Amino acid sequence: MDVLAVRDAVARAVKRAREGGGPFILEMKTYRYRGHSMSDPAKYRTKEEVDQVKTTRDPIDHIKTLLAAAKATEDELKAIDNEVKTIVAEAVQFAQESPEPDPSELYTDVYVEA
């Protein structure tokens, strides 16, 4: 839920891997504001709990606060938002236009036979 903490952890993991330290597992603890699907009404969380997390731990609001504290202008924030939306739209388009993988690839790189 902290973009900068994730960036720092990933940087350390990448550095370790590049130095020959092998793979690294990063556990990302996030909070899901909604249910798993449209059929999951998420009755296991109260509205107050969700609102409290959004208010105090939302990663997008947190980074906006940090950028504002660094004197980012409203135009700069809008430019960042537009850039992110473009990246996501391009990724979605790429995924939708890409062919389905061959079923034989289902277990590729899932495990290694010893």
Backbone as CSV, one residue per row, in Angstrom:
resi,resn,N_x,N_y,N_z,CA_x,CA_y,CA_z,C_x,C_y,C_z
1,MET,0.830,-1.188,0.000,0.000,0.000,0.000,0.882,1.263,0.000
2,ASP,2.203,1.069,-0.047,3.137,2.196,-0.056,4.025,2.081,-1.287
3,VAL,3.778,2.928,-2.269,4.476,2.868,-3.549,5.986,2.985,-3.368
4,LEU,6.426,3.888,-2.513,7.861,4.083,-2.326,8.508,2.893,-1.624
5,ALA,7.814,2.280,-0.685,8.342,1.084,-0.021,8.470,-0.060,-1.019
6,VAL,7.497,-0.191,-1.913,7.554,-1.228,-2.948,8.736,-0.962,-3.875
7,ARG,8.881,0.291,-4.298,10.004,0.640,-5.185,11.342,0.290,-4.532
8,ASP,11.505,0.620,-3.269,12.759,0.335,-2.567,12.993,-1.168,-2.427
9,ALA,11.952,-1.915,-2.079,12.090,-3.368,-1.922,12.424,-4.031,-3.251
10,VAL,11.787,-3.585,-4.319,12.066,-4.152,-5.643,13.495,-3.815,-6.059
11,ALA,13.935,-2.599,-5.785,15.306,-2.205,-6.139,16.317,-3.097,-5.420
12,ARG,16.077,-3.383,-4.142,16.983,-4.269,-3.392,16.964,-5.680,-3.968
13,ALA,15.785,-6.166,-4.324,15.665,-7.518,-4.879,16.360,-7.606,-6.242
14,VAL,16.181,-6.601,-7.072,16.821,-6.589,-8.386,18.339,-6.537,-8.232
15,LYS,18.811,-5.700,-7.327,20.261,-5.597,-7.090,20.820,-6.946,-6.656
16,ARG,20.144,-7.584,-5.731,20.591,-8.895,-5.255,20.635,-9.900,-6.402
17,ALA,19.585,-9.933,-7.216,19.526,-10.879,-8.336,20.647,-10.607,-9.335
18,ARG,20.870,-9.345,-9.642,21.913,-8.992,-10.613,23.312,-9.296,-10.089
19,GLU,23.460,-9.317,-8.776,24.755,-9.639,-8.179,24.934,-11.144,-7.981
20,GLY,23.986,-11.926,-8.497,24.097,-13.377,-8.413,23.520,-13.978,-7.145
21,GLY,22.752,-13.189,-6.413,22.179,-13.664,-5.161,20.954,-14.545,-5.323
22,GLY,20.530,-14.761,-6.552,19.395,-15.638,-6.799,18.061,-14.932,-6.712
23,PRO,16.996,-15.714,-6.838,15.643,-15.141,-6.828,15.276,-14.599,-5.456
24,PHE,14.232,-13.824,-5.451,13.793,-13.145,-4.235,12.274,-13.114,-4.247
25,ILE,11.659,-13.397,-3.147,10.195,-13.336,-3.054,9.807,-12.058,-2.326
26,LEU,8.919,-11.304,-2.937,8.387,-10.101,-2.312,6.915,-10.332,-1.997
27,GLU,6.557,-10.188,-0.755,5.154,-10.316,-0.355,4.551,-8.922,-0.304
28,MET,3.502,-8.714,-1.081,2.834,-7.418,-1.134,1.507,-7.514,-0.387
29,LYS,1.419,-6.860,0.739,0.180,-6.865,1.509,-0.651,-5.662,1.077
30,THR,-1.779,-5.962,0.455,-2.660,-4.912,-0.035,-4.041,-5.068,0.595
31,TYR,-4.860,-4.090,0.361,-6.224,-4.100,0.883,-7.175,-4.005,-0.297
32,ARG,-8.078,-4.943,-0.387,-9.062,-4.959,-1.467,-10.302,-4.215,-0.995
33,TYR,-10.636,-3.126,-1.668,-11.787,-2.309,-1.280,-13.118,-2.976,-1.607
34,ARG,-13.110,-3.839,-2.597,-14.351,-4.487,-3.024,-14.209,-5.995,-2.881
35,GLY,-15.282,-6.696,-3.185,-15.250,-8.147,-3.138,-14.410,-8.724,-4.262
36,HIS,-14.277,-10.049,-4.258,-13.473,-10.727,-5.275,-14.081,-10.621,-6.664
37,SER,-15.396,-10.525,-6.736,-16.076,-10.506,-8.022,-17.431,-9.833,-7.839
38,MET,-18.189,-9.776,-8.926,-19.519,-9.162,-8.842,-20.454,-9.964,-7.936
39,SER,-20.149,-11.259,-7.769,-21.010,-12.088,-6.929,-20.582,-12.056,-5.460
40,ASP,-19.541,-11.280,-5.145,-19.050,-11.167,-3.767,-19.381,-9.775,-3.241
41,PRO,-20.407,-9.643,-2.402,-20.791,-8.324,-1.913,-19.878,-7.778,-0.812
42,ALA,-18.856,-8.549,-0.408,-17.880,-8.116,0.601,-18.537,-7.720,1.924
43,LYS,-19.487,-8.528,2.361,-20.185,-8.256,3.619,-19.291,-8.507,4.839
44,TYR,-18.097,-9.024,4.619,-17.185,-9.330,5.712,-16.397,-8.097,6.165
45,ARG,-16.622,-6.957,5.532,-15.991,-5.709,5.933,-17.066,-4.651,6.119
46,THR,-16.879,-3.831,7.125,-17.833,-2.744,7.329,-17.452,-1.567,6.434
47,LYS,-18.419,-0.736,6.150,-18.167,0.476,5.365,-17.162,1.363,6.099
48,GLU,-17.257,1.390,7.412,-16.346,2.210,8.213,-14.898,1.730,8.069
49,GLU,-14.717,0.398,8.056,-13.367,-0.145,7.898,-12.784,0.243,6.548
50,VAL,-13.561,0.049,5.501,-13.094,0.367,4.149,-12.773,1.858,4.047
51,ASP,-13.663,2.703,4.555,-13.436,4.152,4.518,-12.184,4.540,5.292
52,GLN,-11.952,3.890,6.424,-10.769,4.191,7.237,-9.487,3.841,6.482
53,VAL,-9.476,2.700,5.800,-8.295,2.308,5.025,-8.099,3.274,3.863
54,LYS,-9.168,3.619,3.163,-9.056,4.563,2.047,-8.490,5.900,2.531
55,THR,-8.940,6.334,3.693,-8.531,7.627,4.223,-7.078,7.630,4.703
56,THR,-6.636,6.533,5.278,-5.319,6.528,5.918,-4.232,5.774,5.161
57,ARG,-4.602,4.856,4.254,-3.580,4.009,3.636,-3.668,3.891,2.130
58,ASP,-4.551,4.629,1.480,-4.703,4.489,0.033,-3.401,4.886,-0.667
59,PRO,-2.825,3.982,-1.472,-1.520,4.279,-2.078,-1.545,5.438,-3.076
60,ILE,-2.634,5.599,-3.794,-2.702,6.691,-4.771,-2.814,8.027,-4.053
61,ASP,-3.678,8.094,-3.056,-3.794,9.340,-2.281,-2.485,9.660,-1.572
62,HIS,-1.804,8.627,-1.070,-0.533,8.828,-0.363,0.517,9.438,-1.291
63,ILE,0.656,8.900,-2.488,1.670,9.424,-3.409,1.288,10.815,-3.891
64,LYS,-0.009,11.084,-4.042,-0.443,12.440,-4.405,-0.064,13.432,-3.310
65,THR,-0.221,13.022,-2.061,0.154,13.885,-0.934,1.650,14.169,-0.954
66,LEU,2.452,13.127,-1.216,3.902,13.316,-1.280,4.290,14.230,-2.441
67,LEU,3.638,14.057,-3.580,3.934,14.908,-4.730,3.525,16.360,-4.464
68,ALA,2.392,16.535,-3.813,1.947,17.892,-3.474,2.926,18.546,-2.495
69,ALA,3.415,17.757,-1.538,4.400,18.278,-0.584,5.698,18.650,-1.288
70,ALA,5.991,17.985,-2.401,7.186,18.290,-3.196,6.896,19.415,-4.193
71,LYS,5.750,20.070,-4.023,5.350,21.221,-4.831,4.977,20.872,-6.275
72,ALA,4.476,19.653,-6.491,3.980,19.303,-7.820,2.725,20.128,-8.100
73,THR,2.619,20.628,-9.315,1.463,21.440,-9.669,0.300,20.542,-10.078
74,GLU,-0.878,21.124,-10.119,-2.063,20.383,-10.553,-1.896,19.895,-11.985
75,ASP,-1.279,20.713,-12.832,-1.032,20.308,-14.221,-0.077,19.120,-14.281
76,GLU,0.945,19.101,-13.439,1.882,17.975,-13.403,1.180,16.697,-12.938
77,LEU,0.317,16.830,-11.924,-0.428,15.668,-11.439,-1.367,15.139,-12.525
78,LYS,-2.015,16.036,-13.253,-2.894,15.609,-14.352,-2.091,14.921,-15.450
79,ALA,-0.888,15.418,-15.733,-0.040,14.806,-16.760,0.361,13.392,-16.349
80,ILE,0.698,13.217,-15.074,1.042,11.881,-14.567,-0.157,10.953,-14.690
81,ASP,-1.317,11.440,-14.280,-2.541,10.639,-14.357,-2.834,10.228,-15.793
82,ASN,-2.700,11.162,-16.725,-2.941,10.850,-18.139,-1.931,9.848,-18.666
83,GLU,-0.668,9.977,-18.262,0.360,9.032,-18.700,0.051,7.625,-18.203
84,VAL,-0.355,7.517,-16.945,-0.697,6.209,-16.383,-1.895,5.617,-17.119
85,LYS,-2.916,6.425,-17.376,-4.094,5.939,-18.098,-3.718,5.447,-19.495
86,THR,-2.803,6.140,-20.150,-2.350,5.725,-21.482,-1.620,4.397,-21.416
87,ILE,-0.734,4.246,-20.445,0.015,2.991,-20.281,-0.942,1.830,-20.045
88,VAL,-1.919,2.027,-19.168,-2.882,0.967,-18.868,-3.721,0.640,-20.100
89,ALA,-4.190,1.658,-20.806,-5.015,1.424,-22.005,-4.225,0.659,-23.070
90,GLU,-2.952,1.004,-23.240,-2.113,0.290,-24.209,-1.889,-1.160,-23.788
91,ALA,-1.697,-1.392,-22.500,-1.517,-2.765,-22.009,-2.785,-3.585,-22.212
92,VAL,-3.939,-2.986,-21.944,-5.214,-3.681,-22.145,-5.399,-4.010,-23.623
93,GLN,-5.123,-3.038,-24.482,-5.269,-3.265,-25.922,-4.332,-4.381,-26.387
94,PHE,-3.087,-4.363,-25.921,-2.128,-5.406,-26.289,-2.634,-6.778,-25.865
95,ALA,-3.140,-6.858,-24.633,-3.644,-8.146,-24.129,-4.845,-8.621,-24.929
96,GLN,-5.757,-7.722,-25.239,-6.957,-8.106,-25.977,-6.647,-8.508,-27.415
97,GLU,-5.631,-7.910,-28.004,-5.291,-8.200,-29.395,-4.302,-9.351,-29.548
98,SER,-3.711,-9.795,-28.445,-2.732,-10.883,-28.507,-3.450,-12.221,-28.635
99,PRO,-2.838,-13.147,-29.373,-3.464,-14.469,-29.496,-3.382,-15.230,-28.172
100,GLU,-4.336,-16.113,-27.973,-4.298,-16.975,-26.791,-3.072,-17.876,-26.905
101,PRO,-2.395,-18.138,-25.787,-1.250,-19.048,-25.858,-1.713,-20.471,-26.161
102,ASP,-0.813,-21.234,-26.747,-1.102,-22.632,-27.032,-1.300,-23.364,-25.704
103,PRO,-2.294,-24.247,-25.613,-2.522,-24.983,-24.356,-1.283,-25.734,-23.861
104,SER,-0.377,-26.093,-24.766,0.832,-26.806,-24.345,1.725,-25.934,-23.469
105,GLU,1.494,-24.632,-23.470,2.296,-23.711,-22.659,1.786,-23.600,-21.214
106,LEU,0.692,-24.266,-20.915,0.056,-24.131,-19.607,1.006,-24.370,-18.444
107,TYR,1.870,-25.345,-18.569,2.764,-25.685,-17.459,4.207,-25.228,-17.694
108,THR,4.442,-24.440,-18.727,5.787,-23.951,-18.994,6.265,-23.070,-17.845
109,ASP,7.446,-23.351,-17.350,8.100,-22.561,-16.303,7.355,-22.570,-14.969
110,VAL,6.473,-23.533,-14.770,5.762,-23.620,-13.500,6.596,-24.369,-12.474
111,TYR,7.303,-25.397,-12.906,8.144,-26.151,-12.002,9.305,-26.769,-12.783
112,VAL,10.274,-27.223,-12.051,11.445,-27.852,-12.675,11.501,-29.302,-12.225
113,GLU,11.679,-30.185,-13.178,11.836,-31.578,-12.829,13.274,-31.799,-12.395
114,ALA,13.449,-32.433,-11.238,14.816,-32.659,-10.733,15.245,-34.072,-10.979
